[in-house]
Amino acid sequence: MLLLLAAIWGASYLFIKVAVEDIEPAPMMATRALVAGLMLAVYLVVTIGGRRALVELGRNWRPALVLGTANAAIPFWLVAWGEKHVDSSVAGIAQSTVPIFTFLLATRFLPHEHVGITRIVGVAVGFIGVAVLAGFDPRGGWWAVAGTLAVVLSSLAYASAGIYGQLRVQTVSGPVLATGSMLAGGLILLPLALVQLPDHAPDAEAIASLLALTIVGTAFAQLVLFRMLRLFGSRRLSLVTYLIPGFAVAYGATFLDEPVTGAALGGLVLILGGVALASGERLLRARVQQEPA
């Protein structure tokens, strides 16, 4: 499940990069969320029935709205806007900061979490990696810096949604949260999307990329995401971060001829090193506790 999710999400940066060349971020991401939400709604109706699906969605509109904002509308738009100015591989690397933000938020909202010097150093190393990634590649100028930081900011939104989703998925069905959050996220983006509708029909490549992003990278991935969130929690799920950048870099270099720069590799090593320091201590301790004596 971890490898599958990493391969799907790694490809999402490729699909966004192709689609954003012809479709503005807001209409692209509103379409992505709304269509994925409708597909998930059909899945919900088939699995639990139409009446119960409506009842569950109505009963859980508040968590759906929170997740629709933090796990869809805000990060979707930020990543798409960022990819107007940076390569898809850079976006994939920048988003690997999610576990660092997860750790920082967990120290506030999950006070039982241990905070040691190793984890503090890990956070610092991770943010140095962001600085290297954003500041040492002059090809894109200041717009590239802004694009990279936009993707990093989306990581903060995803981390917030991960912790909130972990708490809510214990009492609310994952498919219900996935459906409600995608529909809510799409509706939030809809007004801006209507203002930025394209003045010409997108080409076939952009449409195909948007469809792949919607069907595989969103609807199907959301079902896998909430399944893993229920079974393993946000911290273990965040291990997917180690795998996504590799897929994103490989896809970008193979299909878009994106260069693999020294800044990208340096930032990747520092960010993932920081992630390892910030989250590895806790994960290792949890594994030792679960192993039989």
Number of C-alpha atoms within 10 A of each C-alpha: 12 17 12 12 21 22 20 20 25 29 26 26 29 27 25 26 26 21 26 23 14 17 24 18 27 27 23 28 31 28 20 26 32 23 20 27 26 16 18 26 24 15 17 21 14 11 12 11 12 14 9 13 21 14 10 18 20 13 12 17 17 14 19 26 21 19 28 28 24 24 27 30 27 20 24 28 22 24 30 27 22 28 28 20 19 23 26 31 29 30 30 31 31 29 25 27 31 24 33 30 22 24 24 19 16 19 13 10 13 12 10 9 12 12 16 11 10 16 23 17 14 24 26 19 23 29 19 17 27 26 18 20 28 26 17 16 16 11 9 14 13 14 14 23 20 18 26 30 22 22 29 28 20 26 26 23 24 27 26 22 21 26 20 18 26 20 15 18 20 13 9 17 15 23 23 24 27 30 28 28 31 33 26 26 29 29 20 20 25 20 13 14 20 12 10 15 15 14 7 8 11 15 12 10 13 21 18 15 18 24 19 19 28 25 18 17 23 27 28 18 20 23 18 18 22 24 17 19 23 20 14 13 19 23 21 16 20 23 20 22 22 20 20 27 28 18 24 27 26 19 22 25 17 11 9 15 11 16 13 15 13 13 20 23 17 16 27 26 16 22 32 24 18 27 30 21 22 29 22 18 15 17 15 11 10 11 9 11 10 9 7 5 5
